[in-house]
Amino acid sequence: GAGVSQSPSNKVTEKGKDVELRCDPISGHTALYWYRQSLGQGLEFLIYFQGNSAPDKSGLPSDRFSAERTGGSVSTLTIQRTQQEDSAVYLCASSSRRDGTYEQYFGPGTRLTVT
Amino acid sequence: TQLLEQSPQFLSIQEGENLTVYCNSSSVFSSLQWYRQEPGEGPVLLVTVVTGGEVKKLKRLTFQFGDARKDSSLHITAAQPGDTGLYLCAGAGPYNTDKLIFGTGTRLQVFP
């Protein structure tokens, strides 16, 4: 079956422009997560969704970052007025409850470069 | 705030050596997962441990969950170059089980 897909795989944008990153989760997965990973670093949590609701947005770095999820499926992470410090790999994961645990399945990521 | 510290941060070894990666916290988790990430890819789930004291084996990899469910270890026997990657532990709960707290990561390089 299809895994988590993300698009685009690479995005180069100029400072100050807006970008949209897309995540297609595994079909039927109720939870969807966004993370950011800087070069060689661990994962920085941004936001997660249960269905279309976002119970925890605590990781969003500033009000330039927003995300939505529609139809309990596709999610879009939007970064407005991009800055150079936004350059990173943005990872999406989806999961569904199994035996009381949520095991996350990750997409390949979108590498964002802000010039 | 729940934090998961991993040690060591970096590990470079020769093929055939054994190694252990540690994942420690002062918080209790309802379950703990281990992921491996290779360059240019997303993390891939290796194992989930749920019960305190639980030991799981995956070929040459042995995972243990601490009795108090605050820590975990990953032991690799006879490491191979294919084991190279970033290893991440991630804890869930104990109250909010659908959000994982990821560890700081251990970058392993195995040389032939």
Interface residues (C-beta under 8 A of the other chain):
Chain A: V4 A31 Y33 Y35 G40 Q41 G42 L43 F45 Y48 Q50 D56 L91 A93 S95 R97 D99 G100 T101 Y102 E103 Q104 Y105 F106 G107 P108 G109
Chain B: S30 S31 Q33 Y35 G40 E41 G42 P43 V44 L45 T48 V50 L86 L88 A90 A92 N96 T97 D98 K99 L100 I101 F102 G103 T104 G105 R107
